[in-house]
Amino acid sequence: AGASFKRQGHNVIWINERLRGTARMFASFHELGHVILHPPGIQFFHAYGSIVDDEANAFAACAMIPLPVLLRFGVTEIAENYDYPLSLVAERLRIYDRWGF
């Protein structure tokens, strides 16, 4: 759905133009997570589902559902109010339960 890389010393994030709404926002934050958390090019050496992708997914979930929102509203309420899939909200809750943030 996207890619991030360095070109001429600058970070570049590419997002598939067909993505819309929540999927596009998630992909954007996911790729930003790679830029912030991982050295350039590392994502090309790890398969989907690797720890590198898991970290980028966690970054995206935390960016889309900040802790104050998670602690104030229920899972269904967040999904309905923000038009997020329940799976995204459940993943965010799992991150909080496991890591406390």
Secondary structure, DSSP 8 states (H G I E B T S, - for coil): -EEEEEETTEEEEEE-TT--HHHHHHHHHHHHHHHHHS-TTGGGGS-TTSHHHHHHHHHHHHHHS-HHHHHHS-HHHHHHHHT--HHHHHHHHHHHHHH--
